[in-house]
Amino acid sequence: MLPLHSHKDSCNVGSRIKEKLLGWKRLIFSDKNTRNLFLLLILNLSFAFVELSYGIWTNSLGLISDSFHMFFDCTGLLFGLAASVITKWRANDRYSYGYVRAEVLGGFVNGLLLLFVALFIMSEAVERAIEPPEIKHERLFAVSVMGLLVNLIGIYAFQHGHGHGHGGHGHSHSHSSGHDHSHLNHNHSHNHHDIEIDATFSSNNSQIMKGVFLHILADTLGSVGVIISAILMQMFGWMIADPICSMVIAILIVLSVLSLMKESWEILMQRQPPALDHVLPQCYNKVTQLAGVYSVQEPHFWTLCSDVYVGCIKLEVARTVDPKYVVAHTQMIFQAAGVRQLTVQLDYAPM
């Protein structure tokens, strides 16, 4: 028999695991986006097995590649689901901005997965185009149509379940520093609760949702490609239609994913938000027109997550300036341009 304390420990571990799973379940089903992602994951996973079985039976690269694509989609949906849940975690001392960046990582990982799928399909298609195998095309049509229906259900659920509009609230905090030749005196009021970006800022999780939608769209294209190749093989006996359709699908996947990869890459590399490229110079000009402001120095602006722009800026000002006036008006100028959170540092010019 097991000692009593061992039995208690195992019960405690079991209850903790159960509690954790129930917590994840509550988070998943508390939001339309995450709930739809979970249901799409189950639907896609089930049909991927059906499609793979039929693909092996009929010796169709179209179906086999589409089933592998659906398996990768399931991985993409799983990443998307995990990222959507993680973005809802609260900010803490170590992650003062919260976990909203998980959506960017989710979008980037989904993009990489799609590129890998496209590469796999293209390499197999080229091999089969050189030496077309015998394909039992008469069995392809029914499963292809079923696959298309599954993907259309996915697109319908995605479009109707996807939340609209961003909630949230703007925050600002400032640093005021005095510069007197040899030293800086910082009035530093930094608190992670003041600058917390909660999940409502990223209620749409657009990077995640864009990645998931591209997966579903690529799946739909795959199903359409298999249907077209099945019809061509049945009517004209063109066995090469299968690999050609697969090549077209691979190219379409790459083209559709490039914008997501570029957007995610730019955010991860801390690029200035493209939406602010033409606006920021105007803001700098307005700030320098404020009484007592000489110049704008060391401006840094970046995207925290979808449509949430933050930044920090240093202003060279006259010693006679009213710091509260300058900081408040600077923040108003940039908030009007779409910068949700701005840190302002004042550098006093020498007399």
Contacts in CASP RR format, 6 or more apart in sequence:
PFRMAT RR
TARGET T0000
AUTHOR 0000-0000-0000
METHOD contacts of the structure
MODEL  1
MLPLHSHKDSCNVGSRIKEKLLGWKRLIFSDKNTRNLFLLLILNLSFAFV
ELSYGIWTNSLGLISDSFHMFFDCTGLLFGLAASVITKWRANDRYSYGYV
RAEVLGGFVNGLLLLFVALFIMSEAVERAIEPPEIKHERLFAVSVMGLLV
NLIGIYAFQHGHGHGHGGHGHSHSHSSGHDHSHLNHNHSHNHHDIEIDAT
FSSNNSQIMKGVFLHILADTLGSVGVIISAILMQMFGWMIADPICSMVIA
ILIVLSVLSLMKESWEILMQRQPPALDHVLPQCYNKVTQLAGVYSVQEPH
FWTLCSDVYVGCIKLEVARTVDPKYVVAHTQMIFQAAGVRQLTVQLDYAP
M
24 85 0 8 1.000
27 34 0 8 1.000
27 85 0 8 1.000
27 88 0 8 1.000
28 34 0 8 1.000
28 35 0 8 1.000
28 38 0 8 1.000
28 81 0 8 1.000
28 85 0 8 1.000
29 35 0 8 1.000
29 38 0 8 1.000
31 84 0 8 1.000
31 88 0 8 1.000
32 161 0 8 1.000
32 162 0 8 1.000
32 163 0 8 1.000
33 84 0 8 1.000
33 161 0 8 1.000
33 162 0 8 1.000
33 163 0 8 1.000
33 204 0 8 1.000
33 205 0 8 1.000
33 209 0 8 1.000
34 81 0 8 1.000
34 84 0 8 1.000
34 85 0 8 1.000
36 157 0 8 1.000
36 158 0 8 1.000
36 161 0 8 1.000
36 162 0 8 1.000
37 77 0 8 1.000
37 80 0 8 1.000
37 81 0 8 1.000
37 84 0 8 1.000
37 212 0 8 1.000
38 81 0 8 1.000
39 157 0 8 1.000
40 77 0 8 1.000
40 154 0 8 1.000
40 157 0 8 1.000
40 158 0 8 1.000
40 212 0 8 1.000
40 216 0 8 1.000
41 74 0 8 1.000
41 77 0 8 1.000
41 78 0 8 1.000
41 81 0 8 1.000
43 150 0 8 1.000
43 153 0 8 1.000
43 154 0 8 1.000
44 70 0 8 1.000
44 73 0 8 1.000
44 74 0 8 1.000
44 77 0 8 1.000
44 150 0 8 1.000
44 219 0 8 1.000
45 70 0 8 1.000
45 71 0 8 1.000
45 74 0 8 1.000
47 70 0 8 1.000
47 146 0 8 1.000
47 147 0 8 1.000
47 150 0 8 1.000
48 67 0 8 1.000
48 70 0 8 1.000
48 71 0 8 1.000
48 73 0 8 1.000
48 74 0 8 1.000
49 67 0 8 1.000
50 143 0 8 1.000
50 146 0 8 1.000
51 63 0 8 1.000
51 66 0 8 1.000
51 67 0 8 1.000
51 70 0 8 1.000
51 143 0 8 1.000
51 147 0 8 1.000
52 63 0 8 1.000
52 64 0 8 1.000
52 67 0 8 1.000
52 68 0 8 1.000
52 71 0 8 1.000
54 60 0 8 1.000
54 63 0 8 1.000
54 139 0 8 1.000
54 140 0 8 1.000
54 143 0 8 1.000
55 62 0 8 1.000
55 63 0 8 1.000
55 64 0 8 1.000
55 67 0 8 1.000
55 143 0 8 1.000
56 64 0 8 1.000
57 136 0 8 1.000
57 139 0 8 1.000
58 135 0 8 1.000
58 136 0 8 1.000
58 137 0 8 1.000
58 139 0 8 1.000
58 140 0 8 1.000
59 133 0 8 1.000
59 134 0 8 1.000
59 135 0 8 1.000
59 136 0 8 1.000
60 135 0 8 1.000
60 136 0 8 1.000
60 137 0 8 1.000
60 140 0 8 1.000
60 226 0 8 1.000
60 242 0 8 1.000
61 124 0 8 1.000
61 125 0 8 1.000
61 128 0 8 1.000
61 133 0 8 1.000
61 242 0 8 1.000
61 243 0 8 1.000
61 246 0 8 1.000
62 222 0 8 1.000
62 225 0 8 1.000
62 226 0 8 1.000
62 229 0 8 1.000
62 242 0 8 1.000
62 245 0 8 1.000
62 246 0 8 1.000
63 140 0 8 1.000
63 143 0 8 1.000
63 144 0 8 1.000
63 226 0 8 1.000
65 120 0 8 1.000
65 121 0 8 1.000
65 124 0 8 1.000
65 125 0 8 1.000
65 246 0 8 1.000
65 249 0 8 1.000
66 147 0 8 1.000
66 219 0 8 1.000
66 222 0 8 1.000
66 223 0 8 1.000
66 226 0 8 1.000
68 117 0 8 1.000
68 120 0 8 1.000
68 121 0 8 1.000
69 117 0 8 1.000
69 121 0 8 1.000
69 218 0 8 1.000
69 219 0 8 1.000
69 222 0 8 1.000
70 219 0 8 1.000
72 113 0 8 1.000
72 114 0 8 1.000
72 116 0 8 1.000
72 117 0 8 1.000
72 215 0 8 1.000
73 215 0 8 1.000
73 216 0 8 1.000
73 218 0 8 1.000
73 219 0 8 1.000
75 113 0 8 1.000
76 109 0 8 1.000
76 110 0 8 1.000
76 113 0 8 1.000
76 211 0 8 1.000
76 212 0 8 1.000
76 215 0 8 1.000
77 212 0 8 1.000
77 215 0 8 1.000
79 106 0 8 1.000
79 107 0 8 1.000
79 109 0 8 1.000
79 110 0 8 1.000
79 113 0 8 1.000
80 106 0 8 1.000
80 107 0 8 1.000
80 110 0 8 1.000
80 208 0 8 1.000
80 211 0 8 1.000
80 212 0 8 1.000
82 102 0 8 1.000
83 102 0 8 1.000
83 103 0 8 1.000
83 105 0 8 1.000
83 106 0 8 1.000
83 107 0 8 1.000
83 205 0 8 1.000
83 208 0 8 1.000
84 103 0 8 1.000
84 205 0 8 1.000
84 208 0 8 1.000
86 99 0 8 1.000
86 102 0 8 1.000
87 99 0 8 1.000
87 100 0 8 1.000
87 102 0 8 1.000
87 103 0 8 1.000
87 199 0 8 1.000
87 202 0 8 1.000
87 205 0 8 1.000
87 208 0 8 1.000
87 305 0 8 1.000
88 99 0 8 1.000
88 199 0 8 1.000
89 98 0 8 1.000
89 99 0 8 1.000
90 98 0 8 1.000
90 196 0 8 1.000
90 198 0 8 1.000
91 97 0 8 1.000
91 98 0 8 1.000
91 99 0 8 1.000
91 192 0 8 1.000
91 193 0 8 1.000
91 196 0 8 1.000
91 197 0 8 1.000
91 198 0 8 1.000
92 98 0 8 1.000
92 192 0 8 1.000
93 192 0 8 1.000
96 192 0 8 1.000
96 195 0 8 1.000
96 196 0 8 1.000
97 195 0 8 1.000
97 196 0 8 1.000
97 197 0 8 1.000
97 304 0 8 1.000
98 196 0 8 1.000
98 197 0 8 1.000
100 197 0 8 1.000
100 199 0 8 1.000
100 201 0 8 1.000
100 202 0 8 1.000
100 304 0 8 1.000
100 305 0 8 1.000
100 308 0 8 1.000
101 304 0 8 1.000
101 305 0 8 1.000
103 202 0 8 1.000
103 205 0 8 1.000
103 206 0 8 1.000
103 207 0 8 1.000
103 208 0 8 1.000
103 305 0 8 1.000
103 306 0 8 1.000
104 207 0 8 1.000
104 264 0 8 1.000
104 267 0 8 1.000
104 268 0 8 1.000
104 305 0 8 1.000
104 306 0 8 1.000
105 264 0 8 1.000
105 268 0 8 1.000
106 207 0 8 1.000
106 208 0 8 1.000
106 211 0 8 1.000
106 264 0 8 1.000
107 207 0 8 1.000
107 208 0 8 1.000
107 210 0 8 1.000
107 211 0 8 1.000
107 260 0 8 1.000
107 264 0 8 1.000
108 207 0 8 1.000
108 261 0 8 1.000
108 264 0 8 1.000
108 265 0 8 1.000
108 268 0 8 1.000
110 208 0 8 1.000
110 211 0 8 1.000
110 212 0 8 1.000
110 214 0 8 1.000
110 215 0 8 1.000
110 260 0 8 1.000
111 211 0 8 1.000
111 214 0 8 1.000
111 257 0 8 1.000
111 260 0 8 1.000
111 261 0 8 1.000
111 264 0 8 1.000
112 261 0 8 1.000
113 215 0 8 1.000
114 211 0 8 1.000
114 214 0 8 1.000
114 215 0 8 1.000
114 218 0 8 1.000
114 253 0 8 1.000
114 256 0 8 1.000
114 257 0 8 1.000
115 253 0 8 1.000
115 254 0 8 1.000
115 257 0 8 1.000
115 261 0 8 1.000
117 218 0 8 1.000
117 253 0 8 1.000
118 250 0 8 1.000
118 251 0 8 1.000
118 253 0 8 1.000
118 254 0 8 1.000
118 257 0 8 1.000
119 250 0 8 1.000
121 246 0 8 1.000
121 247 0 8 1.000
121 249 0 8 1.000
121 250 0 8 1.000
121 253 0 8 1.000
122 246 0 8 1.000
122 247 0 8 1.000
122 250 0 8 1.000
122 251 0 8 1.000
124 243 0 8 1.000
124 246 0 8 1.000
125 243 0 8 1.000
125 244 0 8 1.000
125 246 0 8 1.000
125 247 0 8 1.000
125 250 0 8 1.000
126 243 0 8 1.000
126 247 0 8 1.000
127 243 0 8 1.000
128 242 0 8 1.000
128 243 0 8 1.000
128 246 0 8 1.000
129 240 0 8 1.000
129 243 0 8 1.000
129 244 0 8 1.000
129 247 0 8 1.000
132 239 0 8 1.000
132 240 0 8 1.000
132 242 0 8 1.000
132 243 0 8 1.000
133 239 0 8 1.000
134 239 0 8 1.000
135 233 0 8 1.000
135 239 0 8 1.000
135 242 0 8 1.000
137 229 0 8 1.000
137 230 0 8 1.000
137 233 0 8 1.000
137 234 0 8 1.000
137 237 0 8 1.000
137 242 0 8 1.000
138 234 0 8 1.000
140 226 0 8 1.000
140 229 0 8 1.000
140 230 0 8 1.000
140 233 0 8 1.000
141 227 0 8 1.000
141 230 0 8 1.000
141 231 0 8 1.000
141 234 0 8 1.000
144 223 0 8 1.000
144 225 0 8 1.000
144 226 0 8 1.000
144 227 0 8 1.000
144 230 0 8 1.000
145 223 0 8 1.000
145 227 0 8 1.000
147 219 0 8 1.000
147 223 0 8 1.000
148 220 0 8 1.000
148 223 0 8 1.000
148 224 0 8 1.000
148 227 0 8 1.000
150 223 0 8 1.000
151 216 0 8 1.000
151 219 0 8 1.000
151 220 0 8 1.000
151 223 0 8 1.000
152 220 0 8 1.000
154 216 0 8 1.000
155 213 0 8 1.000
155 216 0 8 1.000
155 217 0 8 1.000
155 220 0 8 1.000
158 209 0 8 1.000
158 212 0 8 1.000
158 213 0 8 1.000
158 216 0 8 1.000
162 204 0 8 1.000
162 209 0 8 1.000
163 203 0 8 1.000
163 204 0 8 1.000
164 204 0 8 1.000
165 203 0 8 1.000
165 204 0 8 1.000
166 200 0 8 1.000
166 201 0 8 1.000
166 202 0 8 1.000
166 203 0 8 1.000
166 204 0 8 1.000
166 307 0 8 1.000
167 200 0 8 1.000
167 201 0 8 1.000
167 203 0 8 1.000
168 198 0 8 1.000
168 200 0 8 1.000
168 201 0 8 1.000
169 200 0 8 1.000
170 335 0 8 1.000
170 340 0 8 1.000
170 341 0 8 1.000
171 194 0 8 1.000
171 195 0 8 1.000
171 196 0 8 1.000
171 197 0 8 1.000
171 340 0 8 1.000
171 341 0 8 1.000
172 331 0 8 1.000
172 335 0 8 1.000
172 341 0 8 1.000
172 342 0 8 1.000
173 189 0 8 1.000
173 190 0 8 1.000
173 191 0 8 1.000
173 194 0 8 1.000
173 195 0 8 1.000
173 341 0 8 1.000
173 343 0 8 1.000
174 189 0 8 1.000
174 327 0 8 1.000
174 331 0 8 1.000
174 342 0 8 1.000
174 343 0 8 1.000
174 344 0 8 1.000
174 345 0 8 1.000
175 186 0 8 1.000
175 187 0 8 1.000
175 188 0 8 1.000
175 189 0 8 1.000
175 190 0 8 1.000
175 343 0 8 1.000
175 344 0 8 1.000
175 345 0 8 1.000
175 346 0 8 1.000
176 186 0 8 1.000
176 187 0 8 1.000
176 323 0 8 1.000
176 327 0 8 1.000
176 344 0 8 1.000
176 345 0 8 1.000
176 346 0 8 1.000
177 184 0 8 1.000
177 185 0 8 1.000
177 186 0 8 1.000
177 187 0 8 1.000
177 345 0 8 1.000
177 346 0 8 1.000
177 347 0 8 1.000
178 184 0 8 1.000
178 185 0 8 1.000
178 186 0 8 1.000
178 346 0 8 1.000
178 347 0 8 1.000
178 348 0 8 1.000
179 347 0 8 1.000
179 348 0 8 1.000
179 349 0 8 1.000
179 350 0 8 1.000
180 348 0 8 1.000
180 350 0 8 1.000
181 350 0 8 1.000
195 341 0 8 1.000
197 304 0 8 1.000
197 305 0 8 1.000
197 308 0 8 1.000
197 340 0 8 1.000
197 341 0 8 1.000
201 304 0 8 1.000
201 305 0 8 1.000
201 308 0 8 1.000
201 340 0 8 1.000
202 305 0 8 1.000
202 306 0 8 1.000
202 308 0 8 1.000
204 306 0 8 1.000
205 306 0 8 1.000
206 306 0 8 1.000
206 307 0 8 1.000
207 260 0 8 1.000
207 263 0 8 1.000
207 264 0 8 1.000
207 267 0 8 1.000
207 305 0 8 1.000
207 306 0 8 1.000
210 260 0 8 1.000
210 263 0 8 1.000
211 257 0 8 1.000
211 260 0 8 1.000
214 256 0 8 1.000
214 257 0 8 1.000
214 260 0 8 1.000
217 256 0 8 1.000
218 249 0 8 1.000
218 252 0 8 1.000
218 253 0 8 1.000
218 256 0 8 1.000
218 257 0 8 1.000
221 249 0 8 1.000
221 252 0 8 1.000
221 253 0 8 1.000
222 245 0 8 1.000
222 249 0 8 1.000
225 245 0 8 1.000
225 246 0 8 1.000
225 248 0 8 1.000
225 249 0 8 1.000
226 245 0 8 1.000
228 241 0 8 1.000
228 245 0 8 1.000
229 241 0 8 1.000
229 242 0 8 1.000
229 244 0 8 1.000
229 245 0 8 1.000
229 246 0 8 1.000
232 238 0 8 1.000
232 241 0 8 1.000
233 239 0 8 1.000
233 241 0 8 1.000
233 242 0 8 1.000
266 274 0 8 1.000
266 303 0 8 1.000
267 302 0 8 1.000
267 303 0 8 1.000
267 305 0 8 1.000
270 302 0 8 1.000
271 302 0 8 1.000
271 303 0 8 1.000
272 280 0 8 1.000
272 301 0 8 1.000
272 302 0 8 1.000
273 301 0 8 1.000
273 302 0 8 1.000
273 303 0 8 1.000
273 309 0 8 1.000
275 309 0 8 1.000
276 301 0 8 1.000
276 309 0 8 1.000
276 337 0 8 1.000
276 338 0 8 1.000
276 339 0 8 1.000
279 337 0 8 1.000
279 338 0 8 1.000
280 299 0 8 1.000
280 301 0 8 1.000
280 337 0 8 1.000
282 337 0 8 1.000
283 333 0 8 1.000
283 334 0 8 1.000
283 337 0 8 1.000
284 296 0 8 1.000
284 299 0 8 1.000
286 333 0 8 1.000
287 293 0 8 1.000
287 296 0 8 1.000
287 313 0 8 1.000
287 315 0 8 1.000
287 329 0 8 1.000
287 330 0 8 1.000
287 333 0 8 1.000
288 294 0 8 1.000
288 295 0 8 1.000
288 296 0 8 1.000
290 325 0 8 1.000
290 326 0 8 1.000
290 329 0 8 1.000
290 330 0 8 1.000
291 321 0 8 1.000
291 325 0 8 1.000
292 317 0 8 1.000
292 318 0 8 1.000
292 320 0 8 1.000
292 321 0 8 1.000
292 326 0 8 1.000
293 315 0 8 1.000
293 316 0 8 1.000
293 317 0 8 1.000
293 318 0 8 1.000
293 321 0 8 1.000
293 326 0 8 1.000
294 315 0 8 1.000
294 316 0 8 1.000
294 317 0 8 1.000
294 318 0 8 1.000
294 349 0 8 1.000
295 315 0 8 1.000
295 316 0 8 1.000
296 313 0 8 1.000
296 314 0 8 1.000
296 315 0 8 1.000
297 313 0 8 1.000
297 314 0 8 1.000
297 315 0 8 1.000
297 316 0 8 1.000
297 347 0 8 1.000
298 312 0 8 1.000
298 313 0 8 1.000
298 314 0 8 1.000
299 311 0 8 1.000
299 312 0 8 1.000
299 313 0 8 1.000
299 314 0 8 1.000
300 311 0 8 1.000
300 312 0 8 1.000
300 313 0 8 1.000
301 309 0 8 1.000
301 310 0 8 1.000
301 311 0 8 1.000
301 339 0 8 1.000
302 309 0 8 1.000
302 310 0 8 1.000
302 311 0 8 1.000
303 309 0 8 1.000
304 310 0 8 1.000
308 340 0 8 1.000
309 338 0 8 1.000
309 339 0 8 1.000
309 340 0 8 1.000
310 339 0 8 1.000
310 340 0 8 1.000
310 341 0 8 1.000
310 342 0 8 1.000
311 334 0 8 1.000
311 339 0 8 1.000
311 341 0 8 1.000
311 342 0 8 1.000
311 343 0 8 1.000
312 342 0 8 1.000
312 343 0 8 1.000
312 344 0 8 1.000
312 345 0 8 1.000
313 330 0 8 1.000
313 334 0 8 1.000
313 342 0 8 1.000
313 343 0 8 1.000
313 344 0 8 1.000
313 345 0 8 1.000
314 344 0 8 1.000
314 345 0 8 1.000
314 346 0 8 1.000
314 347 0 8 1.000
315 326 0 8 1.000
315 330 0 8 1.000
315 344 0 8 1.000
315 345 0 8 1.000
315 346 0 8 1.000
315 347 0 8 1.000
316 347 0 8 1.000
316 348 0 8 1.000
316 349 0 8 1.000
317 323 0 8 1.000
317 326 0 8 1.000
317 346 0 8 1.000
317 347 0 8 1.000
317 348 0 8 1.000
317 349 0 8 1.000
318 348 0 8 1.000
318 349 0 8 1.000
319 348 0 8 1.000
319 349 0 8 1.000
319 351 0 8 1.000
321 346 0 8 1.000
321 348 0 8 1.000
323 346 0 8 1.000
326 344 0 8 1.000
326 346 0 8 1.000
327 344 0 8 1.000
327 346 0 8 1.000
330 342 0 8 1.000
330 344 0 8 1.000
331 342 0 8 1.000
331 344 0 8 1.000
334 342 0 8 1.000
335 342 0 8 1.000
END
